[in-house]
Amino acid sequence: MTEQASATEKMVKWTIDPAHSEIQFKLRHMMIANVTGQFTKFEADIEVPGDDLSQAKVDFRADVDSISTGNGQRDTHLKSQDFFTGEKHPHIRFVKTGAKPVDNDGSWTMTGDLTMNGQTHPVELSVEWGGVMKDPYGNTKAGVSVHGKINRKQWGINWNAALEAGGVMVSDEVRIACEVEMVKQG
């Protein structure tokens, strides 16, 4: 058996538990308040060599059509060519490229390639380790909080409107805030 085959056999698969996970973003509206949105349909391929989730291979996808901000008209606008161009680019994708520990509690910085609106750029996200626990049904679950900031214009998401009193309708900075619970497979 080759070393590569041996390593492949030791990979443990995890899936996201959508009932206990949130994929959210926040941005400033009219420079005075935050608007929160989320994606309600998402999935990921997660493979871990052993038990160290910071070393996982991660390929995450969110369905643009599932965007929800609590306002149907705004959601339709976000799916349009002014923002995500959802018809042409139906998914947002994050593929992990690396990780490095940041402190002794198991938290780490995760790097990866984020694809939105047909463009891919590297991002850095902070991951706070929540721990591992068995649920009452015998399933092994793990939790993480993921946070970061991106500039939406880097992905060609440029729509905005000038305000009469100065400033703009939508901030360029988007804050990512995800609470993810995963279930160990097998």
Number of C-alpha atoms within 10 A of each C-alpha: 5 7 8 8 9 10 11 13 10 12 16 17 18 23 17 21 18 15 9 11 18 19 19 20 20 19 19 18 14 18 14 7 10 14 13 18 19 20 18 18 15 20 15 18 15 20 21 19 17 13 11 9 20 20 18 22 19 20 17 18 19 21 17 25 21 16 22 18 17 12 9 11 9 13 17 14 13 21 20 15 15 14 20 23 20 23 12 12 18 19 22 21 20 22 19 21 17 16 19 13 14 13 10 7 11 15 20 20 19 21 18 20 18 20 19 25 20 15 14 16 12 14 18 19 18 22 22 19 17 16 13 16 13 12 10 7 6 8 13 16 19 20 21 20 17 21 19 17 17 17 14 18 14 13 18 15 19 13 14 13 10 11 12 7 7 9 12 16 16 20 18 18 14 18 18 20 21 18 17 20 22 21 19 19 12 8
